[in-house]
Amino acid sequence: MGGRGLDPIIRGQGQERVDVLLDGIRVEGACPNRMDPPTSRLSAALAPVLQVRTNNQTLRWGPISGGQLVATTPVPDLGDDGLAGHVTIGGSDNGSGKLVNGGVAVGGDSGWVRLAGGYEEADDYEDGDGNVVRSAFKNSEGRIDAAWLADNGFYIKGLFSRQEERDVKYAGSGMDAPKTDTDIARIELGAPVARGEWNLLAWQADVDHIMDNFSLRDSAMNMLTDSETLTRGMRLTLDQSPDARTDWAVGIDVETNNWEAERFGGATLDTLTSVLWPDVDRNRVGLFAERFYRVTPTLQLGGGVRYDRVEMEAGTSDKPFGNAMMPMSAASIYETVYGTTNTDAEDNNVSGFITSDWRFSRRQSLEVTASHSVRSPGVTERYIASWSMDPAMRWVGNPALDTEKHNKLEVALSGRTNGWHWRPALWIDQVDDFVLRTRNLSQTSVYRNIDARLLGAEGLLGWSDGTWSSTSSLAVVHGENRDDNQALPQIPPVQFVQTVGWQRLGHQIELEWQLARRQDHVDLASGLDAGRSPGYGVLNLSGTHPLVDALSFSWAVDNLFDNTWAYHVSRANTDPFNPEAVRVNEPGRTLRAALTARW
C-alpha cells in the first residue's frame, strides 16, 4: 500500500490466510483496511530470524491454511565479560530515509536483561519515472526483555515493548494513518520434565489506531476512523522424547480478541457514519497432539490432529449510525446485503496432517505431506460494515460465512552434494468454502464461499565453493475459482530470482536479479486486481564489509537501473495527485548505507 504495512503472500494466499508469529505470539492489527498487518510489528530494534512455513508439519501454533511467517528474536550473545550490544546508524537517498537502533544486554549463565530501541523515518519515495509515491512514515520502538535460568533447568522469560507509528502515508488507500500505538507484554515459563520439557506462554497485545483523510492530505469531506484491538492468549505445551526414535507433543491454547472500529464524518467529525467493526469478540480454544516416529534410520513418519472451538459475536451490531431520520446499523446492513439476521458464529474446526521423510540415498530425501486445515473467517470477512451513499464504496462482511477447508498435498525432493543443494516441490491445495471477496451487482464489496483450487511448483538450486555462491529459485502459482470457472484474485505471476555472491575475509557482495512474468490470469470483477500486469526485471546489489574491530559497513543499491515496476499484487493507487498510476509502484534506484558497531 505504501512504505509500511506490507502483507506477505505465500503460495498465492495472504492476509487472514498467513499467520505471523512474533516470538510465538499473534498480534492482531487494528486497522480494517490492513494498514497495520502483523508484519509491521517486526522489531525496529533487534533484527529477528525469519522462517517461512508452507505446510503443516506441526500444529502447535494452529493449522496452516496459506502459510506461517515465524519471527524469532535471538537471545543476546554474551561474552566473557557478560556484556553485549550494538548500535546501527543508516540512511537512504530515495525518500531521505534515516534509521538508528541499538541495544545492550548484561548477564551471565543464570540470566540476562536487555534494553533495546529503534527509530526510523522516511519521506515519500520516487518511482523509476520520478513520480512521487505517498510512502512517508515514522516508526519508533522501545523494549525490555529478560530471562532467568535456575540450576534445575526451570526458566522464566519476559518482554514488554511499545511501538509508535506516526504520519504514515498510503498511496494504495483513501486514508493515511497519523497514529498507531502498540503495547506488547509476554511471559514464558518452562522446565525439564521426564524426557522432555513443558512450556507455558502468555501474552497481551493492545493496538490503538487512527486513520483519516485530512491530516496528511487535502480532502473535501473529512473522515476519521478510530479503532482498537486487544489480544490475550495463553499456550501450554508438553514435549517428550521417550526414546531415540520417538518425539511427541500435546498442548492447549486459549486466545481472546476484541475489535472495535468506528468512522466519523461531518464538519466537526461528530457524526458516526459507520460502525466498521461492531465491538467483535472472538474466543478460541485449541487442543493438539502430534507424534513423529523414526521407523528406520532412513524413514521418519509423523502426524497430528488439532481441534479448535471458535466463537464470535458482534456486541454493537444494533448501534445506529448515519442519518438520524433513517439510521442504519451493522445488523441491518447484513440483513440488507445477505438476508441474514444472526450475527453470532460458532465453529468446530478439526485439522490434521501426516508427513513422511524418506532418505533414500546419502544425497537425497523425499518429503510427502498431506493435510486438512480448517480456518474460521476473520473479523473483517464476517463483520466489516462500511456504508456509503455510493454502492461502489460499500464494503460488507458476511456473518453467515462457512469455515474454509484446505486439503493440501506436497511432494518435495531435497538433496545436497559437492557444494550443490536443490529442492524441487509440487503442491496442490483443494479448498472447500474458500472465502472470496468480490463485488455484487450493485458493485458493493461482499464476501461469499466458493470452491477453489490452488496448485504450484517451486524449484531451488544452489552452489557454493566457500568463496563464490549462486542460488536460483522459481515459483509458479495457479489459482482457480471453480464455482465460476475463472481466476482467483491476487495471484502472483511466475517469479524467478537469481543471486550470485562473493565472500572473503568477512567481506560479502551479492548481486540479485528478480524477474516476474506478466500476469494475465486475473479476476477483474472482484475489484481486488488492478488489472493485468506487465512483467519486470530488477537488479539489486548489496555488500557488507568489516572496517575495524566490532565495526562494519553495509550498503545496497536497490533497483540498480532505476526501472519503473510494481508487484502484480500491489494495491491500486488511489493517490489523487498521481491518478495515472495503476498500482503502487516500488521505489526507483535507491542507495542505502549503514554503520554497525557490535561488542
C-alpha positions as CSV (number, residue, x, y, z in Angstrom):
1,M,0.0,0.0,0.0
2,G,3.0,2.3,0.6
3,G,6.2,2.3,2.5
4,R,4.9,0.3,5.5
5,G,2.1,-2.1,6.2
6,L,3.4,-4.9,3.9
7,D,1.3,-8.0,3.8
8,P,3.3,-11.2,2.8
9,I,1.7,-13.6,0.3
10,I,2.7,-17.2,0.5
11,R,1.8,-19.5,-2.4
12,G,-0.9,-17.2,-3.7
13,Q,-2.5,-16.6,-0.3
14,G,-2.2,-13.6,2.0
15,Q,-3.9,-11.5,4.7
16,E,-6.0,-13.8,7.0
17,R,-4.5,-16.9,5.4
18,V,-1.0,-16.1,6.5
19,D,-0.2,-16.4,10.2
20,V,2.5,-14.1,11.5
21,L,4.0,-15.2,14.8
22,L,6.3,-12.8,16.8
23,D,8.3,-14.9,19.2
24,G,5.4,-17.4,19.4
25,I,2.6,-14.9,19.8
26,R,-0.1,-13.4,17.5
27,V,-0.6,-9.6,17.4
28,E,-3.8,-8.8,15.5
29,G,-4.0,-5.5,13.6
30,A,-6.3,-2.6,14.5
31,C,-7.0,-1.2,11.0
32,P,-10.0,-2.6,9.0
33,N,-8.0,-1.7,5.8
34,R,-4.9,-3.6,7.0
35,M,-2.6,-0.5,7.3
36,D,-1.1,-2.3,10.3
37,P,-0.7,-6.0,9.5
38,P,1.2,-8.1,11.9
39,T,4.5,-7.7,9.9
40,S,4.5,-4.0,10.7
41,R,5.4,-5.0,14.3
42,L,8.6,-6.8,13.4
43,S,11.2,-5.2,15.8
44,A,12.8,-2.0,14.7
45,A,15.5,-2.5,17.4
46,L,16.5,-6.2,17.1
47,A,16.5,-8.0,13.7
48,P,14.6,-11.3,14.1
49,V,15.3,-14.6,12.4
50,L,12.5,-15.3,9.8
51,Q,11.2,-18.7,8.9
52,V,8.5,-19.4,6.3
53,R,6.3,-22.5,6.7
54,T,4.2,-23.6,3.8
55,N,2.6,-26.7,5.1
56,N,1.5,-28.5,8.3
57,Q,4.4,-30.3,9.9
58,T,3.3,-29.1,13.4
59,L,0.0,-27.9,14.7
60,R,1.1,-26.3,18.0
61,W,0.6,-22.8,16.6
62,G,-2.5,-23.6,14.7
63,P,-3.3,-25.1,11.2
64,I,-1.6,-23.6,8.2
65,S,-4.1,-22.6,5.5
66,G,-1.8,-20.4,3.4
67,G,1.4,-20.2,5.3
68,Q,3.1,-19.1,8.5
69,L,5.8,-16.4,8.9
70,V,7.7,-17.1,12.2
71,A,9.9,-14.3,13.6
72,T,12.3,-15.2,16.4
73,T,14.4,-12.7,18.3
74,P,17.8,-14.2,19.1
75,V,19.0,-14.3,22.7
76,P,22.0,-12.0,23.4
77,D,25.4,-13.5,22.7
78,L,27.1,-12.5,26.0
79,G,30.9,-12.5,26.0
80,D,33.2,-13.5,28.9
81,D,32.5,-10.1,30.5
82,G,28.7,-10.6,30.5
83,L,28.1,-7.7,28.1
84,A,26.8,-7.5,24.6
85,G,25.3,-4.7,22.5
86,H,25.1,-3.0,19.1
87,V,24.4,0.4,17.6
88,T,23.4,0.9,13.9
89,I,23.1,4.3,12.1
90,G,22.0,4.4,8.5
91,G,20.0,6.1,5.8
92,S,18.9,6.0,2.2
93,D,18.7,8.7,-0.6
94,N,15.4,7.9,-2.2
95,G,12.9,9.2,0.3
96,S,15.6,10.6,2.6
97,G,15.3,7.6,4.9
98,K,17.0,7.6,8.3
99,L,17.4,5.0,11.0
100,V,19.1,4.4,14.3
101,N,18.8,1.4,16.6
102,G,20.7,-0.2,19.3
103,G,20.6,-2.5,22.3
104,V,22.6,-3.5,25.3
105,A,22.4,-6.7,27.4
106,V,24.1,-7.7,30.6
107,G,24.1,-11.1,32.4
108,G,25.6,-14.5,32.7
109,D,24.8,-18.2,32.7
110,S,21.9,-17.8,35.1
111,G,20.1,-14.9,33.3
112,W,20.3,-11.6,31.4
113,V,18.5,-8.3,30.9
114,R,18.4,-6.4,27.6
115,L,17.3,-2.9,26.7
116,A,16.8,-2.0,23.0
117,G,15.2,0.7,20.9
118,G,15.0,1.9,17.4
119,Y,13.8,4.8,15.3
120,E,13.2,5.0,11.5
121,E,11.7,7.6,9.3
122,A,11.4,8.3,5.6
123,D,9.7,10.8,3.2
124,D,7.8,9.9,0.1
125,Y,10.0,8.0,-2.4
126,E,10.1,8.3,-6.2
127,D,9.5,5.5,-8.6
128,G,11.6,4.9,-11.7
129,D,9.8,7.6,-13.7
130,G,10.4,10.2,-11.0
131,N,6.8,10.2,-9.8
132,V,6.4,10.8,-6.0
133,V,4.6,7.8,-4.3
134,R,2.9,8.5,-0.9
135,S,5.0,6.4,1.4
136,A,6.4,8.5,4.2
137,F,6.4,7.2,7.8
138,K,7.9,7.5,11.2
139,N,8.4,4.4,13.5
140,S,9.9,4.1,16.9
141,E,10.2,1.3,19.4
142,G,11.4,0.6,22.9
143,R,11.6,-2.8,24.6
144,I,13.0,-4.6,27.6
145,D,13.3,-8.4,27.9
146,A,14.9,-10.6,30.4
147,A,15.5,-14.3,31.2
148,W,16.4,-16.3,34.3
149,L,17.5,-19.9,34.4
150,A,17.6,-22.0,37.6
151,D,20.1,-24.8,38.3
152,N,17.4,-27.4,37.8
153,G,16.5,-26.1,34.3
154,F,13.5,-24.1,35.2
155,Y,13.4,-20.8,33.3
156,I,11.3,-17.7,33.1
157,K,11.4,-15.1,30.3
158,G,9.6,-11.8,30.0
159,L,9.2,-9.0,27.5
160,F,7.5,-5.6,27.3
161,S,7.6,-3.4,24.2
162,R,6.0,-0.3,22.9
163,Q,5.9,0.8,19.3
164,E,4.7,4.2,18.0
165,E,3.9,4.8,14.3
166,R,3.3,8.4,13.2
167,D,2.2,10.1,10.0
168,V,2.2,7.0,7.8
169,K,1.1,7.7,4.2
170,Y,-0.5,5.2,1.9
171,A,-0.8,5.6,-1.8
172,G,-3.0,2.5,-2.0
173,S,-5.6,3.8,0.4
174,G,-8.1,6.6,0.6
175,M,-6.8,7.4,4.1
176,D,-3.5,7.7,5.9
177,A,-2.5,6.7,9.5
178,P,-1.4,9.6,11.6
179,K,-1.1,7.5,14.8
180,T,-0.8,3.8,15.7
181,D,0.4,2.6,19.2
182,T,1.2,-1.0,20.1
183,D,1.9,-2.3,23.5
184,I,3.0,-6.0,23.9
185,A,3.7,-8.0,27.0
186,R,4.6,-11.6,27.2
187,I,5.9,-14.1,29.8
188,E,7.2,-17.6,29.3
189,L,7.9,-20.4,31.8
190,G,9.3,-23.8,31.3
191,A,11.3,-26.6,32.8
192,P,12.5,-30.1,32.1
193,V,10.1,-33.0,32.9
194,A,10.6,-36.7,32.3
195,R,12.3,-37.0,28.9
196,G,11.4,-33.5,27.6
197,E,10.0,-30.3,28.9
198,W,6.9,-28.3,29.5
199,N,6.3,-24.7,28.3
200,L,3.7,-22.0,29.3
201,L,3.5,-18.8,27.3
202,A,1.1,-16.0,28.0
203,W,0.7,-12.6,26.2
204,Q,-1.3,-9.5,25.7
205,A,-1.2,-7.0,22.8
206,D,-3.1,-3.8,22.7
207,V,-3.2,-1.8,19.4
208,D,-4.8,1.7,19.1
209,H,-5.1,3.0,15.5
210,I,-6.3,6.2,13.9
211,M,-6.7,6.8,10.2
212,D,-8.1,9.8,8.4
213,N,-8.2,11.5,5.0
214,F,-7.3,15.1,6.1
215,S,-4.2,15.1,8.4
216,L,-1.7,14.3,5.7
217,R,-3.6,15.1,2.5
218,D,-6.3,17.6,1.3
219,S,-9.9,16.4,1.4
220,A,-13.3,17.9,0.5
221,M,-15.1,15.7,3.0
222,N,-13.2,14.8,6.2
223,M,-13.4,11.3,7.7
224,L,-11.7,9.7,10.7
225,T,-11.7,6.2,11.9
226,D,-10.8,5.3,15.5
227,S,-10.1,1.6,16.0
228,E,-8.6,-0.7,18.6
229,T,-7.9,-4.3,19.1
230,L,-6.9,-6.3,22.2
231,T,-5.4,-9.7,22.0
232,R,-4.8,-12.0,25.0
233,G,-3.5,-15.6,24.8
234,M,-2.0,-18.5,26.6
235,R,-0.4,-21.7,25.3
236,L,0.7,-24.7,27.3
237,T,2.7,-27.5,25.6
238,L,4.4,-30.7,26.7
239,D,7.2,-32.2,24.5
240,Q,8.6,-35.6,25.1
241,S,11.3,-37.9,23.5
242,P,10.8,-41.2,25.3
243,D,13.4,-42.9,23.1
244,A,15.8,-42.2,20.2
245,R,13.0,-42.9,17.7
246,T,10.0,-41.1,19.1
247,D,9.1,-37.5,19.6
248,W,5.6,-36.4,20.7
249,A,3.8,-33.3,21.9
250,V,0.5,-32.2,23.2
251,G,-0.9,-28.8,24.1
252,I,-3.7,-26.5,24.7
253,D,-4.1,-22.8,23.8
254,V,-6.6,-20.1,24.6
255,E,-6.9,-16.8,22.8
256,T,-9.4,-13.9,23.1
257,N,-9.7,-10.9,20.7
258,N,-11.7,-7.8,20.7
259,W,-12.0,-5.5,17.7
260,E,-13.8,-2.1,17.6
261,A,-13.7,0.5,14.9
262,E,-16.0,3.5,14.2
263,R,-15.8,6.0,11.4
264,F,-16.8,9.6,11.9
265,G,-17.6,12.5,9.4
266,G,-19.2,15.8,9.2
267,A,-17.9,19.4,9.6
268,T,-16.7,18.7,13.2
269,L,-16.3,14.9,12.9
270,D,-19.2,14.3,15.3
271,T,-21.3,12.2,13.0
272,L,-21.0,8.4,13.3
273,T,-21.1,7.3,9.6
274,S,-20.2,3.6,10.0
275,V,-19.6,1.0,12.7
276,L,-16.8,-0.7,10.8
277,W,-16.1,-3.4,13.4
278,P,-19.1,-3.6,15.8
279,D,-17.3,-4.5,19.0
280,V,-16.5,-8.0,17.8
281,D,-15.3,-10.6,20.4
282,R,-13.6,-13.8,19.3
283,N,-12.9,-16.6,21.7
284,R,-10.7,-19.6,20.6
285,V,-9.7,-22.7,22.4
286,G,-7.5,-25.2,20.7
287,L,-6.1,-28.7,21.5
288,F,-3.4,-30.5,19.6
289,A,-1.5,-33.8,19.7
290,E,1.3,-34.9,17.3
291,R,3.9,-37.6,17.1
292,F,7.0,-38.3,15.0
293,Y,8.5,-41.8,14.7
294,R,11.7,-42.9,13.0
295,V,10.7,-46.3,11.5
296,T,14.2,-47.0,10.2
297,P,17.4,-44.9,10.1
298,T,16.3,-43.5,6.7
299,L,12.5,-43.2,7.2
300,Q,10.5,-41.0,9.6
301,L,6.8,-40.7,9.8
302,G,4.7,-38.1,11.6
303,G,1.2,-37.0,12.1
304,G,-1.0,-34.8,14.2
305,V,-4.5,-33.7,14.9
306,R,-6.0,-30.4,16.2
307,Y,-9.4,-29.2,17.4
308,D,-10.3,-25.5,17.6
309,R,-13.5,-24.1,19.1
310,V,-14.1,-20.6,17.8
311,E,-17.0,-18.3,18.9
312,M,-17.6,-14.8,17.5
313,E,-20.2,-12.2,18.3
314,A,-20.8,-8.5,17.4
315,G,-21.7,-6.6,20.5
316,T,-22.8,-3.3,18.9
317,S,-24.2,-4.6,15.7
318,D,-27.5,-2.8,16.5
319,K,-25.8,0.5,17.2
320,P,-27.4,3.2,14.9
321,F,-25.3,5.4,12.7
322,G,-25.8,7.7,9.7
323,N,-28.9,9.9,9.2
324,A,-30.9,10.4,12.4
325,M,-34.1,10.2,10.3
326,M,-33.2,6.9,8.7
327,P,-30.5,5.3,10.9
328,M,-28.6,2.2,9.8
329,S,-26.8,-0.4,11.8
330,A,-24.3,-3.2,11.1
331,A,-27.1,-5.7,11.7
332,S,-29.5,-4.0,9.2
333,I,-26.7,-3.9,6.6
334,Y,-26.0,-7.6,6.9
335,E,-29.7,-8.3,6.5
336,T,-30.0,-5.9,3.5
337,V,-27.0,-7.4,1.7
338,Y,-27.2,-11.1,2.7
339,G,-30.6,-11.6,4.2
340,T,-29.0,-12.9,7.5
341,T,-30.2,-11.8,10.9
342,N,-27.9,-13.9,13.1
343,T,-24.6,-12.2,13.8
344,D,-23.2,-14.9,16.1
345,A,-20.8,-17.6,14.8
346,E,-19.7,-20.9,16.3
347,D,-17.1,-23.1,14.6
348,N,-15.8,-26.5,15.4
349,N,-12.6,-26.9,13.4
350,V,-10.8,-30.3,13.1
351,S,-7.4,-30.2,11.3
352,G,-4.7,-32.8,10.8
353,F,-1.7,-33.9,8.9
354,I,0.5,-36.8,8.0
355,T,4.1,-36.5,6.8
356,S,7.0,-38.7,5.8
357,D,10.7,-38.1,5.2
358,W,12.5,-40.9,3.3
359,R,16.2,-40.5,2.9
360,F,16.6,-43.0,0.0
361,S,20.2,-42.2,-0.6
362,R,23.1,-40.5,1.1
363,R,22.4,-37.4,-1.0
364,Q,18.6,-37.1,-1.4
365,S,15.4,-37.4,0.6
366,L,11.8,-37.4,-0.4
367,E,9.2,-35.4,1.7
368,V,5.5,-36.0,1.3
369,T,3.0,-34.1,3.4
370,A,-0.8,-34.3,3.3
371,S,-3.0,-32.1,5.5
372,H,-6.5,-30.9,6.2
373,S,-6.7,-27.4,7.6
374,V,-9.8,-25.5,8.7
375,R,-9.8,-21.7,9.0
376,S,-12.5,-19.6,10.6
377,P,-13.3,-16.4,8.6
378,G,-11.7,-13.3,10.1
379,V,-13.3,-10.3,11.7
380,T,-13.3,-8.3,8.5
381,E,-14.6,-11.1,6.4
382,R,-17.5,-11.7,8.8
383,Y,-18.2,-8.3,10.3
384,I,-16.9,-5.3,8.3
385,A,-19.8,-2.8,7.9
386,S,-18.5,0.2,5.8
387,W,-21.5,2.0,4.4
388,S,-21.8,4.9,1.9
389,M,-24.3,6.6,-0.4
390,D,-22.3,5.2,-3.3
391,P,-22.8,1.4,-3.5
392,A,-19.3,1.1,-5.1
393,M,-17.8,2.5,-1.9
394,R,-19.6,0.0,0.4
395,W,-17.8,-3.0,2.0
396,V,-19.8,-5.5,4.0
397,G,-18.8,-8.7,5.8
398,N,-20.9,-11.8,5.9
399,P,-21.7,-13.3,9.3
400,A,-23.1,-16.4,7.7
401,L,-19.8,-17.5,6.1
402,D,-18.8,-21.1,6.5
403,T,-15.3,-22.1,7.6
404,E,-12.6,-22.5,4.9
405,K,-11.2,-26.1,4.5
406,H,-7.8,-26.6,2.9
407,N,-6.9,-30.1,1.6
408,K,-3.2,-30.0,0.7
409,L,-0.7,-32.4,-0.7
410,E,3.0,-31.5,-1.2
411,V,5.9,-33.6,-2.6
412,A,9.4,-32.3,-2.4
413,L,12.8,-33.7,-3.2
414,S,15.8,-32.4,-1.2
415,G,19.4,-33.1,-1.9
416,R,22.9,-31.9,-1.3
417,T,26.4,-33.0,-2.6
418,N,29.7,-31.5,-3.6
419,G,28.7,-27.9,-2.8
420,W,25.4,-28.2,-4.6
421,H,21.9,-28.2,-3.0
422,W,18.5,-28.5,-4.5
423,R,14.8,-28.7,-3.6
424,P,12.1,-29.0,-6.3
425,A,8.5,-29.2,-5.0
426,L,5.0,-29.8,-6.3
427,W,1.9,-28.9,-4.3
428,I,-1.9,-28.7,-4.6
429,D,-4.5,-27.1,-2.3
430,Q,-8.1,-28.0,-2.9
431,V,-10.2,-25.5,-0.9
432,D,-13.8,-26.1,0.1
433,D,-15.8,-22.9,1.0
434,F,-12.9,-20.6,0.1
435,V,-13.8,-17.1,1.4
436,L,-13.9,-14.8,-1.7
437,R,-14.1,-11.1,-1.5
438,T,-15.8,-9.8,-4.7
439,R,-18.4,-7.3,-5.9
440,N,-22.2,-7.9,-6.3
441,L,-24.4,-6.5,-9.0
442,S,-24.5,-3.1,-7.3
443,Q,-20.7,-3.1,-7.1
444,T,-20.7,-3.4,-3.3
445,S,-17.7,-5.3,-1.9
446,V,-19.0,-8.5,-0.4
447,Y,-17.9,-12.0,0.7
448,R,-19.1,-15.4,-0.3
449,N,-18.0,-19.1,-0.1
450,I,-16.8,-20.8,-3.2
451,D,-14.8,-23.9,-4.1
452,A,-11.3,-23.1,-5.2
453,R,-8.1,-24.9,-6.3
454,L,-4.5,-23.6,-6.0
455,L,-1.6,-25.5,-7.4
456,G,2.0,-24.7,-7.9
457,A,5.6,-25.7,-8.4
458,E,8.8,-24.4,-6.8
459,G,12.4,-25.0,-7.5
460,L,15.6,-24.2,-5.7
461,L,19.2,-24.8,-7.0
462,G,22.2,-23.5,-5.2
463,W,26.0,-23.9,-5.3
464,S,28.9,-22.7,-3.3
465,D,32.7,-23.3,-3.1
466,G,33.2,-21.2,0.1
467,T,34.1,-18.0,-1.9
468,W,31.6,-17.9,-4.7
469,S,28.0,-18.9,-4.5
470,S,24.9,-19.0,-6.7
471,T,21.2,-19.6,-6.0
472,S,18.3,-19.9,-8.4
473,S,14.7,-20.1,-7.3
474,L,11.5,-20.4,-9.2
475,A,7.9,-20.2,-8.0
476,V,4.7,-20.8,-10.0
477,V,1.2,-20.5,-8.6
478,H,-2.2,-21.0,-10.4
479,G,-5.4,-20.2,-8.6
480,E,-8.9,-21.1,-9.9
481,N,-12.4,-20.2,-8.8
482,R,-14.1,-23.5,-9.6
483,D,-17.6,-22.2,-9.0
484,D,-17.3,-19.6,-11.7
485,N,-14.5,-21.1,-13.8
486,Q,-12.4,-18.0,-13.5
487,A,-9.2,-16.9,-11.9
488,L,-8.8,-16.2,-8.2
489,P,-7.8,-12.6,-7.5
490,Q,-4.4,-11.5,-6.2
491,I,-2.4,-14.5,-7.5
492,P,1.3,-13.7,-8.2
493,P,2.8,-14.4,-11.6
494,V,5.6,-16.7,-12.4
495,Q,8.7,-15.4,-10.4
496,F,12.4,-16.2,-10.7
497,V,15.2,-14.9,-8.6
498,Q,18.9,-15.4,-9.4
499,T,21.7,-14.4,-6.9
500,V,25.4,-14.5,-7.3
501,G,27.6,-13.9,-4.2
502,W,31.2,-13.5,-3.2
503,Q,32.7,-13.6,0.2
504,R,36.3,-13.4,1.6
505,L,37.8,-12.4,4.9
506,G,34.4,-11.2,6.2
507,H,33.7,-9.1,3.0
508,Q,30.4,-10.1,1.2
509,I,29.0,-8.8,-2.1
510,E,25.8,-10.1,-3.7
511,L,24.0,-9.4,-7.0
512,E,20.3,-10.3,-7.2
513,W,18.2,-10.5,-10.4
514,Q,14.5,-10.5,-9.6
515,L,12.2,-11.3,-12.5
516,A,8.4,-11.8,-12.9
517,R,6.3,-12.8,-15.9
518,R,3.3,-10.8,-16.9
519,Q,0.1,-11.8,-15.2
520,D,-3.0,-12.2,-17.5
521,H,-4.9,-14.7,-15.2
522,V,-6.9,-12.1,-13.2
523,D,-10.3,-11.6,-11.6
524,L,-11.4,-8.1,-12.8
525,A,-14.9,-8.5,-11.3
526,S,-13.6,-8.7,-7.7
527,G,-12.1,-5.2,-7.6
528,L,-9.0,-6.6,-6.0
529,D,-6.9,-7.0,-9.1
530,A,-6.0,-3.6,-10.5
531,G,-5.8,-5.3,-13.9
532,R,-3.4,-7.3,-15.9
533,S,0.2,-6.6,-15.2
534,P,3.4,-6.5,-17.3
535,G,6.5,-8.5,-16.4
536,Y,9.6,-6.9,-14.9
537,G,13.2,-7.5,-14.2
538,V,15.1,-5.7,-11.4
539,L,18.8,-5.9,-10.3
540,N,19.8,-5.3,-6.7
541,L,23.4,-5.1,-5.5
542,S,24.5,-5.2,-1.8
543,G,27.5,-5.7,0.3
544,T,28.9,-5.9,3.9
545,H,32.5,-5.1,4.9
546,P,34.3,-5.2,8.2
547,L,36.2,-2.0,8.9
548,V,37.9,-2.3,12.3
549,D,37.2,-4.5,15.3
550,A,33.5,-4.5,16.1
551,L,32.6,-2.0,13.3
552,S,31.1,-3.0,9.9
553,F,29.7,-1.1,6.9
554,S,26.8,-2.4,4.9
555,W,25.4,-0.9,1.7
556,A,22.9,-1.7,-1.1
557,V,21.7,-0.3,-4.4
558,D,18.2,-1.4,-4.9
559,N,16.7,-1.2,-8.5
560,L,20.1,-0.6,-10.0
561,F,18.9,0.5,-13.4
562,D,16.0,2.7,-12.0
563,N,13.2,0.7,-13.5
564,T,9.5,1.6,-13.0
565,W,7.8,-1.5,-11.7
566,A,5.2,-2.8,-9.3
567,Y,4.2,-6.2,-7.9
568,H,1.1,-7.6,-9.5
569,V,-0.5,-8.0,-6.1
570,S,0.2,-4.4,-5.0
571,R,-2.7,-2.2,-4.1
572,A,-4.4,0.0,-6.7
573,N,-3.0,3.6,-6.4
574,T,-5.7,5.9,-5.0
575,D,-3.3,8.9,-4.7
576,P,-5.3,11.9,-6.1
577,F,-2.0,13.6,-7.1
578,N,-0.9,10.7,-9.3
579,P,-4.1,9.4,-11.0
580,E,-2.2,7.9,-13.9
581,A,-0.7,5.0,-11.9
582,V,-2.4,1.7,-12.0
583,R,-0.6,0.2,-9.0
584,V,1.6,1.5,-6.2
585,N,5.0,1.4,-7.8
586,E,8.1,0.3,-5.9
587,P,10.9,2.7,-5.4
588,G,13.3,3.7,-8.2
589,R,17.0,3.4,-7.7
590,T,17.8,3.6,-4.0
591,L,21.1,3.8,-2.3
592,R,21.2,2.5,1.3
593,A,24.1,2.5,3.8
594,A,24.6,1.8,7.4
595,L,27.4,1.6,10.1
596,T,27.0,-1.0,12.8
597,A,29.1,-1.3,16.0
598,R,28.9,-4.6,18.0
599,W,30.5,-5.5,21.3
